[in-house]
Every structure is written in C-alpha cells, then in structure tokens.
C-alpha cells in the first residue's frame, strides 16, 4: 500500500501555513513535508505535528545561490547564515 504525505508548501494554500497542519490531518494524511520552515519557531511546528498526530518526513535546507549550499565544501558559514 502506498503512503502519501501532504506537501504543505503546495497543498491547502487557501489557508495560512500554520493552519495547513490541521487541514492535512482532517483529510487523512499521517505525514507532512514543507519547504523553508525557518520563519517559524521549531517548537510551534513541533506542537502542531504532535497536536494533529502528524509525522514530519522532510523540510528543505536553505538553498543558497546554487540550490545545494549545505553540500558545498567551504560554505558551512554561508549555510548557517541562510
């Protein structure tokens, strides 16, 4: 059986981001992913995941100029600042 997760960057976009967790749970998703969570405190996101019984399967690292800054040798400081 396939298990799909909700991508909160692309789904439920009629709602503010933090309300999308509830929407995903309400339609039966058990897991979510989203891009660029850095505008939100990690504890807020964790609380939403716990409240709605969702697992986080993925979020995006800062992309930088080359869409892969985290893996570029010598760019540790730039990655941390993104």
Phi and psi restraints in degrees (range 20) as a CNS / XPLOR table:
assign (resid 1 and name C) (resid 2 and name N)
       (resid 2 and name CA) (resid 2 and name C) 1.0 -80.2 20.0 2
assign (resid 2 and name N) (resid 2 and name CA)
       (resid 2 and name C) (resid 3 and name N) 1.0 143.3 20.0 2
assign (resid 2 and name C) (resid 3 and name N)
       (resid 3 and name CA) (resid 3 and name C) 1.0 -119.9 20.0 2
assign (resid 3 and name N) (resid 3 and name CA)
       (resid 3 and name C) (resid 4 and name N) 1.0 115.3 20.0 2
assign (resid 3 and name C) (resid 4 and name N)
       (resid 4 and name CA) (resid 4 and name C) 1.0 -102.8 20.0 2
assign (resid 4 and name N) (resid 4 and name CA)
       (resid 4 and name C) (resid 5 and name N) 1.0 151.2 20.0 2
assign (resid 4 and name C) (resid 5 and name N)
       (resid 5 and name CA) (resid 5 and name C) 1.0 -117.3 20.0 2
assign (resid 5 and name N) (resid 5 and name CA)
       (resid 5 and name C) (resid 6 and name N) 1.0 159.0 20.0 2
assign (resid 5 and name C) (resid 6 and name N)
       (resid 6 and name CA) (resid 6 and name C) 1.0 -87.0 20.0 2
assign (resid 6 and name N) (resid 6 and name CA)
       (resid 6 and name C) (resid 7 and name N) 1.0 133.2 20.0 2
assign (resid 6 and name C) (resid 7 and name N)
       (resid 7 and name CA) (resid 7 and name C) 1.0 -96.2 20.0 2
assign (resid 7 and name N) (resid 7 and name CA)
       (resid 7 and name C) (resid 8 and name N) 1.0 103.4 20.0 2
assign (resid 7 and name C) (resid 8 and name N)
       (resid 8 and name CA) (resid 8 and name C) 1.0 -72.4 20.0 2
assign (resid 8 and name N) (resid 8 and name CA)
       (resid 8 and name C) (resid 9 and name N) 1.0 -6.6 20.0 2
assign (resid 8 and name C) (resid 9 and name N)
       (resid 9 and name CA) (resid 9 and name C) 1.0 -80.0 20.0 2
assign (resid 9 and name N) (resid 9 and name CA)
       (resid 9 and name C) (resid 10 and name N) 1.0 -24.8 20.0 2
assign (resid 9 and name C) (resid 10 and name N)
       (resid 10 and name CA) (resid 10 and name C) 1.0 -117.1 20.0 2
assign (resid 10 and name N) (resid 10 and name CA)
       (resid 10 and name C) (resid 11 and name N) 1.0 -18.6 20.0 2
assign (resid 10 and name C) (resid 11 and name N)
       (resid 11 and name CA) (resid 11 and name C) 1.0 -109.2 20.0 2
assign (resid 11 and name N) (resid 11 and name CA)
       (resid 11 and name C) (resid 12 and name N) 1.0 152.3 20.0 2
assign (resid 11 and name C) (resid 12 and name N)
       (resid 12 and name CA) (resid 12 and name C) 1.0 60.9 20.0 2
assign (resid 12 and name N) (resid 12 and name CA)
       (resid 12 and name C) (resid 13 and name N) 1.0 33.5 20.0 2
assign (resid 12 and name C) (resid 13 and name N)
       (resid 13 and name CA) (resid 13 and name C) 1.0 -70.8 20.0 2
assign (resid 13 and name N) (resid 13 and name CA)
       (resid 13 and name C) (resid 14 and name N) 1.0 -8.0 20.0 2
assign (resid 13 and name C) (resid 14 and name N)
       (resid 14 and name CA) (resid 14 and name C) 1.0 -73.8 20.0 2
assign (resid 14 and name N) (resid 14 and name CA)
       (resid 14 and name C) (resid 15 and name N) 1.0 -11.6 20.0 2
assign (resid 14 and name C) (resid 15 and name N)
       (resid 15 and name CA) (resid 15 and name C) 1.0 -108.6 20.0 2
assign (resid 15 and name N) (resid 15 and name CA)
       (resid 15 and name C) (resid 16 and name N) 1.0 152.8 20.0 2
assign (resid 15 and name C) (resid 16 and name N)
       (resid 16 and name CA) (resid 16 and name C) 1.0 -59.7 20.0 2
assign (resid 16 and name N) (resid 16 and name CA)
       (resid 16 and name C) (resid 17 and name N) 1.0 150.9 20.0 2
assign (resid 16 and name C) (resid 17 and name N)
       (resid 17 and name CA) (resid 17 and name C) 1.0 -50.6 20.0 2
assign (resid 17 and name N) (resid 17 and name CA)
       (resid 17 and name C) (resid 18 and name N) 1.0 -48.6 20.0 2
assign (resid 17 and name C) (resid 18 and name N)
       (resid 18 and name CA) (resid 18 and name C) 1.0 -67.4 20.0 2
assign (resid 18 and name N) (resid 18 and name CA)
       (resid 18 and name C) (resid 19 and name N) 1.0 -20.9 20.0 2
assign (resid 18 and name C) (resid 19 and name N)
       (resid 19 and name CA) (resid 19 and name C) 1.0 -83.6 20.0 2
assign (resid 19 and name N) (resid 19 and name CA)
       (resid 19 and name C) (resid 20 and name N) 1.0 -11.1 20.0 2
assign (resid 19 and name C) (resid 20 and name N)
       (resid 20 and name CA) (resid 20 and name C) 1.0 -71.2 20.0 2
assign (resid 20 and name N) (resid 20 and name CA)
       (resid 20 and name C) (resid 21 and name N) 1.0 -23.8 20.0 2
assign (resid 20 and name C) (resid 21 and name N)
       (resid 21 and name CA) (resid 21 and name C) 1.0 -62.4 20.0 2
assign (resid 21 and name N) (resid 21 and name CA)
       (resid 21 and name C) (resid 22 and name N) 1.0 -47.6 20.0 2
assign (resid 21 and name C) (resid 22 and name N)
       (resid 22 and name CA) (resid 22 and name C) 1.0 -62.8 20.0 2
assign (resid 22 and name N) (resid 22 and name CA)
       (resid 22 and name C) (resid 23 and name N) 1.0 -42.2 20.0 2
assign (resid 22 and name C) (resid 23 and name N)
       (resid 23 and name CA) (resid 23 and name C) 1.0 -62.0 20.0 2
assign (resid 23 and name N) (resid 23 and name CA)
       (resid 23 and name C) (resid 24 and name N) 1.0 -42.6 20.0 2
assign (resid 23 and name C) (resid 24 and name N)
       (resid 24 and name CA) (resid 24 and name C) 1.0 -63.3 20.0 2
assign (resid 24 and name N) (resid 24 and name CA)
       (resid 24 and name C) (resid 25 and name N) 1.0 -43.8 20.0 2
assign (resid 24 and name C) (resid 25 and name N)
       (resid 25 and name CA) (resid 25 and name C) 1.0 -64.5 20.0 2
assign (resid 25 and name N) (resid 25 and name CA)
       (resid 25 and name C) (resid 26 and name N) 1.0 -41.3 20.0 2
assign (resid 25 and name C) (resid 26 and name N)
       (resid 26 and name CA) (resid 26 and name C) 1.0 -63.6 20.0 2
assign (resid 26 and name N) (resid 26 and name CA)
       (resid 26 and name C) (resid 27 and name N) 1.0 -29.3 20.0 2
assign (resid 26 and name C) (resid 27 and name N)
       (resid 27 and name CA) (resid 27 and name C) 1.0 -96.0 20.0 2
assign (resid 27 and name N) (resid 27 and name CA)
       (resid 27 and name C) (resid 28 and name N) 1.0 7.0 20.0 2
assign (resid 27 and name C) (resid 28 and name N)
       (resid 28 and name CA) (resid 28 and name C) 1.0 105.3 20.0 2
assign (resid 28 and name N) (resid 28 and name CA)
       (resid 28 and name C) (resid 29 and name N) 1.0 1.1 20.0 2
assign (resid 28 and name C) (resid 29 and name N)
       (resid 29 and name CA) (resid 29 and name C) 1.0 -69.2 20.0 2
assign (resid 29 and name N) (resid 29 and name CA)
       (resid 29 and name C) (resid 30 and name N) 1.0 144.5 20.0 2
assign (resid 29 and name C) (resid 30 and name N)
       (resid 30 and name CA) (resid 30 and name C) 1.0 -107.8 20.0 2
assign (resid 30 and name N) (resid 30 and name CA)
       (resid 30 and name C) (resid 31 and name N) 1.0 -10.0 20.0 2
assign (resid 30 and name C) (resid 31 and name N)
       (resid 31 and name CA) (resid 31 and name C) 1.0 -147.1 20.0 2
assign (resid 31 and name N) (resid 31 and name CA)
       (resid 31 and name C) (resid 32 and name N) 1.0 155.4 20.0 2
assign (resid 31 and name C) (resid 32 and name N)
       (resid 32 and name CA) (resid 32 and name C) 1.0 -137.6 20.0 2
assign (resid 32 and name N) (resid 32 and name CA)
       (resid 32 and name C) (resid 33 and name N) 1.0 161.5 20.0 2
assign (resid 32 and name C) (resid 33 and name N)
       (resid 33 and name CA) (resid 33 and name C) 1.0 -140.4 20.0 2
assign (resid 33 and name N) (resid 33 and name CA)
       (resid 33 and name C) (resid 34 and name N) 1.0 159.8 20.0 2
assign (resid 33 and name C) (resid 34 and name N)
       (resid 34 and name CA) (resid 34 and name C) 1.0 -162.3 20.0 2
assign (resid 34 and name N) (resid 34 and name CA)
       (resid 34 and name C) (resid 35 and name N) 1.0 153.6 20.0 2
assign (resid 34 and name C) (resid 35 and name N)
       (resid 35 and name CA) (resid 35 and name C) 1.0 -88.4 20.0 2
assign (resid 35 and name N) (resid 35 and name CA)
       (resid 35 and name C) (resid 36 and name N) 1.0 153.8 20.0 2
assign (resid 35 and name C) (resid 36 and name N)
       (resid 36 and name CA) (resid 36 and name C) 1.0 42.2 20.0 2
assign (resid 36 and name N) (resid 36 and name CA)
       (resid 36 and name C) (resid 37 and name N) 1.0 71.7 20.0 2
assign (resid 36 and name C) (resid 37 and name N)
       (resid 37 and name CA) (resid 37 and name C) 1.0 -83.0 20.0 2
assign (resid 37 and name N) (resid 37 and name CA)
       (resid 37 and name C) (resid 38 and name N) 1.0 6.7 20.0 2
assign (resid 37 and name C) (resid 38 and name N)
       (resid 38 and name CA) (resid 38 and name C) 1.0 -69.6 20.0 2
assign (resid 38 and name N) (resid 38 and name CA)
       (resid 38 and name C) (resid 39 and name N) 1.0 -11.6 20.0 2
assign (resid 38 and name C) (resid 39 and name N)
       (resid 39 and name CA) (resid 39 and name C) 1.0 -80.1 20.0 2
assign (resid 39 and name N) (resid 39 and name CA)
       (resid 39 and name C) (resid 40 and name N) 1.0 -7.7 20.0 2
assign (resid 39 and name C) (resid 40 and name N)
       (resid 40 and name CA) (resid 40 and name C) 1.0 -121.0 20.0 2
assign (resid 40 and name N) (resid 40 and name CA)
       (resid 40 and name C) (resid 41 and name N) 1.0 145.1 20.0 2
assign (resid 40 and name C) (resid 41 and name N)
       (resid 41 and name CA) (resid 41 and name C) 1.0 -66.2 20.0 2
assign (resid 41 and name N) (resid 41 and name CA)
       (resid 41 and name C) (resid 42 and name N) 1.0 135.7 20.0 2
assign (resid 41 and name C) (resid 42 and name N)
       (resid 42 and name CA) (resid 42 and name C) 1.0 -58.0 20.0 2
assign (resid 42 and name N) (resid 42 and name CA)
       (resid 42 and name C) (resid 43 and name N) 1.0 -34.1 20.0 2
assign (resid 42 and name C) (resid 43 and name N)
       (resid 43 and name CA) (resid 43 and name C) 1.0 -67.6 20.0 2
assign (resid 43 and name N) (resid 43 and name CA)
       (resid 43 and name C) (resid 44 and name N) 1.0 -33.1 20.0 2
assign (resid 43 and name C) (resid 44 and name N)
       (resid 44 and name CA) (resid 44 and name C) 1.0 -65.3 20.0 2
assign (resid 44 and name N) (resid 44 and name CA)
       (resid 44 and name C) (resid 45 and name N) 1.0 -45.7 20.0 2
assign (resid 44 and name C) (resid 45 and name N)
       (resid 45 and name CA) (resid 45 and name C) 1.0 -65.3 20.0 2
assign (resid 45 and name N) (resid 45 and name CA)
       (resid 45 and name C) (resid 46 and name N) 1.0 -41.7 20.0 2
assign (resid 45 and name C) (resid 46 and name N)
       (resid 46 and name CA) (resid 46 and name C) 1.0 -61.2 20.0 2
assign (resid 46 and name N) (resid 46 and name CA)
       (resid 46 and name C) (resid 47 and name N) 1.0 -41.3 20.0 2
assign (resid 46 and name C) (resid 47 and name N)
       (resid 47 and name CA) (resid 47 and name C) 1.0 -63.1 20.0 2
assign (resid 47 and name N) (resid 47 and name CA)
       (resid 47 and name C) (resid 48 and name N) 1.0 -40.6 20.0 2
assign (resid 47 and name C) (resid 48 and name N)
       (resid 48 and name CA) (resid 48 and name C) 1.0 -65.8 20.0 2
assign (resid 48 and name N) (resid 48 and name CA)
       (resid 48 and name C) (resid 49 and name N) 1.0 -41.3 20.0 2
assign (resid 48 and name C) (resid 49 and name N)
       (resid 49 and name CA) (resid 49 and name C) 1.0 -60.6 20.0 2
assign (resid 49 and name N) (resid 49 and name CA)
       (resid 49 and name C) (resid 50 and name N) 1.0 -45.5 20.0 2
assign (resid 49 and name C) (resid 50 and name N)
       (resid 50 and name CA) (resid 50 and name C) 1.0 -66.8 20.0 2
assign (resid 50 and name N) (resid 50 and name CA)
       (resid 50 and name C) (resid 51 and name N) 1.0 -45.7 20.0 2
assign (resid 50 and name C) (resid 51 and name N)
       (resid 51 and name CA) (resid 51 and name C) 1.0 -58.4 20.0 2
assign (resid 51 and name N) (resid 51 and name CA)
       (resid 51 and name C) (resid 52 and name N) 1.0 -39.2 20.0 2
assign (resid 51 and name C) (resid 52 and name N)
       (resid 52 and name CA) (resid 52 and name C) 1.0 -100.6 20.0 2
assign (resid 52 and name N) (resid 52 and name CA)
       (resid 52 and name C) (resid 53 and name N) 1.0 10.1 20.0 2
assign (resid 52 and name C) (resid 53 and name N)
       (resid 53 and name CA) (resid 53 and name C) 1.0 54.9 20.0 2
assign (resid 53 and name N) (resid 53 and name CA)
       (resid 53 and name C) (resid 54 and name N) 1.0 47.7 20.0 2
assign (resid 53 and name C) (resid 54 and name N)
       (resid 54 and name CA) (resid 54 and name C) 1.0 -112.5 20.0 2
assign (resid 54 and name N) (resid 54 and name CA)
       (resid 54 and name C) (resid 55 and name N) 1.0 149.1 20.0 2
assign (resid 54 and name C) (resid 55 and name N)
       (resid 55 and name CA) (resid 55 and name C) 1.0 -101.3 20.0 2
assign (resid 55 and name N) (resid 55 and name CA)
       (resid 55 and name C) (resid 56 and name N) 1.0 144.5 20.0 2
assign (resid 55 and name C) (resid 56 and name N)
       (resid 56 and name CA) (resid 56 and name C) 1.0 -94.4 20.0 2
assign (resid 56 and name N) (resid 56 and name CA)
       (resid 56 and name C) (resid 57 and name N) 1.0 119.6 20.0 2
assign (resid 56 and name C) (resid 57 and name N)
       (resid 57 and name CA) (resid 57 and name C) 1.0 -101.1 20.0 2
assign (resid 57 and name N) (resid 57 and name CA)
       (resid 57 and name C) (resid 58 and name N) 1.0 -20.3 20.0 2
assign (resid 57 and name C) (resid 58 and name N)
       (resid 58 and name CA) (resid 58 and name C) 1.0 -170.8 20.0 2
assign (resid 58 and name N) (resid 58 and name CA)
       (resid 58 and name C) (resid 59 and name N) 1.0 144.9 20.0 2
assign (resid 58 and name C) (resid 59 and name N)
       (resid 59 and name CA) (resid 59 and name C) 1.0 -143.3 20.0 2
assign (resid 59 and name N) (resid 59 and name CA)
       (resid 59 and name C) (resid 60 and name N) 1.0 160.0 20.0 2
assign (resid 59 and name C) (resid 60 and name N)
       (resid 60 and name CA) (resid 60 and name C) 1.0 -86.9 20.0 2
assign (resid 60 and name N) (resid 60 and name CA)
       (resid 60 and name C) (resid 61 and name N) 1.0 139.6 20.0 2
assign (resid 60 and name C) (resid 61 and name N)
       (resid 61 and name CA) (resid 61 and name C) 1.0 -80.3 20.0 2
assign (resid 61 and name N) (resid 61 and name CA)
       (resid 61 and name C) (resid 62 and name N) 1.0 158.6 20.0 2
assign (resid 61 and name C) (resid 62 and name N)
       (resid 62 and name CA) (resid 62 and name C) 1.0 -54.8 20.0 2
assign (resid 62 and name N) (resid 62 and name CA)
       (resid 62 and name C) (resid 63 and name N) 1.0 132.6 20.0 2
assign (resid 62 and name C) (resid 63 and name N)
       (resid 63 and name CA) (resid 63 and name C) 1.0 -80.5 20.0 2
assign (resid 63 and name N) (resid 63 and name CA)
       (resid 63 and name C) (resid 64 and name N) 1.0 -33.9 20.0 2
assign (resid 63 and name C) (resid 64 and name N)
       (resid 64 and name CA) (resid 64 and name C) 1.0 69.2 20.0 2
assign (resid 64 and name N) (resid 64 and name CA)
       (resid 64 and name C) (resid 65 and name N) 1.0 -166.4 20.0 2
assign (resid 64 and name C) (resid 65 and name N)
       (resid 65 and name CA) (resid 65 and name C) 1.0 -73.0 20.0 2
assign (resid 65 and name N) (resid 65 and name CA)
       (resid 65 and name C) (resid 66 and name N) 1.0 -25.8 20.0 2
assign (resid 65 and name C) (resid 66 and name N)
       (resid 66 and name CA) (resid 66 and name C) 1.0 -112.6 20.0 2
assign (resid 66 and name N) (resid 66 and name CA)
       (resid 66 and name C) (resid 67 and name N) 1.0 9.5 20.0 2
assign (resid 66 and name C) (resid 67 and name N)
       (resid 67 and name CA) (resid 67 and name C) 1.0 54.4 20.0 2
assign (resid 67 and name N) (resid 67 and name CA)
       (resid 67 and name C) (resid 68 and name N) 1.0 56.1 20.0 2
assign (resid 67 and name C) (resid 68 and name N)
       (resid 68 and name CA) (resid 68 and name C) 1.0 169.4 20.0 2
assign (resid 68 and name N) (resid 68 and name CA)
       (resid 68 and name C) (resid 69 and name N) 1.0 28.8 20.0 2
assign (resid 68 and name C) (resid 69 and name N)
       (resid 69 and name CA) (resid 69 and name C) 1.0 -57.8 20.0 2
assign (resid 69 and name N) (resid 69 and name CA)
       (resid 69 and name C) (resid 70 and name N) 1.0 -34.2 20.0 2
assign (resid 69 and name C) (resid 70 and name N)
       (resid 70 and name CA) (resid 70 and name C) 1.0 -65.9 20.0 2
assign (resid 70 and name N) (resid 70 and name CA)
       (resid 70 and name C) (resid 71 and name N) 1.0 -22.8 20.0 2
assign (resid 70 and name C) (resid 71 and name N)
       (resid 71 and name CA) (resid 71 and name C) 1.0 -103.3 20.0 2
assign (resid 71 and name N) (resid 71 and name CA)
       (resid 71 and name C) (resid 72 and name N) 1.0 2.8 20.0 2
assign (resid 71 and name C) (resid 72 and name N)
       (resid 72 and name CA) (resid 72 and name C) 1.0 -88.5 20.0 2
assign (resid 72 and name N) (resid 72 and name CA)
       (resid 72 and name C) (resid 73 and name N) 1.0 119.6 20.0 2
assign (resid 72 and name C) (resid 73 and name N)
       (resid 73 and name CA) (resid 73 and name C) 1.0 -56.2 20.0 2
assign (resid 73 and name N) (resid 73 and name CA)
       (resid 73 and name C) (resid 74 and name N) 1.0 137.1 20.0 2
assign (resid 73 and name C) (resid 74 and name N)
       (resid 74 and name CA) (resid 74 and name C) 1.0 83.7 20.0 2
assign (resid 74 and name N) (resid 74 and name CA)
       (resid 74 and name C) (resid 75 and name N) 1.0 2.6 20.0 2
assign (resid 74 and name C) (resid 75 and name N)
       (resid 75 and name CA) (resid 75 and name C) 1.0 -108.6 20.0 2
assign (resid 75 and name N) (resid 75 and name CA)
       (resid 75 and name C) (resid 76 and name N) 1.0 18.3 20.0 2
assign (resid 75 and name C) (resid 76 and name N)
       (resid 76 and name CA) (resid 76 and name C) 1.0 -56.6 20.0 2
assign (resid 76 and name N) (resid 76 and name CA)
       (resid 76 and name C) (resid 77 and name N) 1.0 -45.6 20.0 2
assign (resid 76 and name C) (resid 77 and name N)
       (resid 77 and name CA) (resid 77 and name C) 1.0 -64.9 20.0 2
assign (resid 77 and name N) (resid 77 and name CA)
       (resid 77 and name C) (resid 78 and name N) 1.0 -42.7 20.0 2
assign (resid 77 and name C) (resid 78 and name N)
       (resid 78 and name CA) (resid 78 and name C) 1.0 -63.1 20.0 2
assign (resid 78 and name N) (resid 78 and name CA)
       (resid 78 and name C) (resid 79 and name N) 1.0 -39.1 20.0 2
assign (resid 78 and name C) (resid 79 and name N)
       (resid 79 and name CA) (resid 79 and name C) 1.0 -63.7 20.0 2
assign (resid 79 and name N) (resid 79 and name CA)
       (resid 79 and name C) (resid 80 and name N) 1.0 -43.9 20.0 2
assign (resid 79 and name C) (resid 80 and name N)
       (resid 80 and name CA) (resid 80 and name C) 1.0 -65.3 20.0 2
assign (resid 80 and name N) (resid 80 and name CA)
       (resid 80 and name C) (resid 81 and name N) 1.0 -28.2 20.0 2
assign (resid 80 and name C) (resid 81 and name N)
       (resid 81 and name CA) (resid 81 and name C) 1.0 -85.2 20.0 2
assign (resid 81 and name N) (resid 81 and name CA)
       (resid 81 and name C) (resid 82 and name N) 1.0 -16.6 20.0 2
